[in-house]
Amino acid sequence: MIQTPQAPQAPTAPALAPSAVARSAPSASAIYEGFRAQRRELNNQLDELQSTRREITSQLEDVSAGSPERTPLETRMTDIDSRIANVDKMLASNAMDISKAAAIPGAVVEQPRVINQGAPEEAYVLGGLFMILVFFPLSVAVARKIWRRGSAAVAAFPREIGERLLRMEQAVEATAVEVERIGEGQRFLTRLFTEGEGSRSLGVGAAQPIERKSVKAPERLP
């Protein structure tokens, strides 16, 4: 009896372990972060579309109503409005996906709180208030004291100058009096030599001898 050959069987794929299947599935936290990343990208696209729409609106304002350049701008405006509407719908759907993903336990992972090892903020606030309430009045008092010293020095300075000027004036007056006395003496001597009885004027020429008069001896009384 002849046996017919059997067809070769295809090798069966090895069965995946349950742990491998579990590892390949994304976690709830990864799904939640993926939806948030999608929302950020949609917001960026919406900002770009709105910026383009503002530029087209500005160009339409510069183009007259019957200009041939207005038609392509209006076409672009219609396309931009349609894309903005689609992005708005995608954002609405994404908001629902995020809310559903956040409801899964373990999807939202809270960031660890940063513990401040330094002084609390209240200490800095109280320190600032203390400096304002204590050092500010002291600085004002010191400034007033310095200002008073400066004003007293300024007031004393002109008094000293006045006294010096007074002494200088007295010295000038005394000098003028002495000069006047010297002038009077010179005038008196000049008048004494040029005026009076028997005065002789000295002319220009050679010197002449002065005659001496004989003086009679006084008579003696008997």
VENPE-V168241 format. One record per pair of residues at least 24 apart in sequence whose ideal C-beta (glycine too) atoms are under 7 Angstrom apart, sorted by sequence separation. I is the first residue (numbers start at 1). J is the second residue. If there is no record, write none. Layout:
I & J
I & J
//
This chain:
53 & 77
56 & 80
53 & 80
52 & 80
49 & 80
49 & 83
50 & 84
49 & 84
46 & 84
49 & 87
46 & 87
45 & 87
42 & 87
42 & 90
42 & 91
39 & 91
42 & 94
39 & 94
38 & 94
35 & 94
39 & 98
35 & 97
36 & 98
35 & 98
35 & 101
32 & 101
31 & 101
32 & 102
28 & 101
32 & 107
28 & 104
31 & 107
32 & 108
29 & 106
28 & 106
29 & 107
28 & 107
29 & 109
//
